[in-house]
Amino acid sequence: MRKLYVPLTLLGLGGIGWLFLTERGREALRWIGEKLPLGPGRLLEWNEAAQRELDRIQIALNRVAEALEAAR
């Protein structure tokens, strides 16, 4: 693993250099900066949808458990 420290460090620094020194990298950073404020709202929507789905799954599991207990 120690043999990989230097190459991975150089790769990481090269990626950071690409972001800040090339026009395409700066465009990517601008795009991220524009989209960043939209993130929390979308994450909240996804979180609520996931919670509703988990609630539905829990209800279905409870019904299955009740049916199995009734079958005993």
Secondary structure, 3 states (H helix, E strand, C coil): CHHHHHHHHHHHHHHHHHHHHCHHHHHHHHHHHHHHHHHHHHHHHHHHHHHHHHHHHHHHHHHHHHHHHHHC
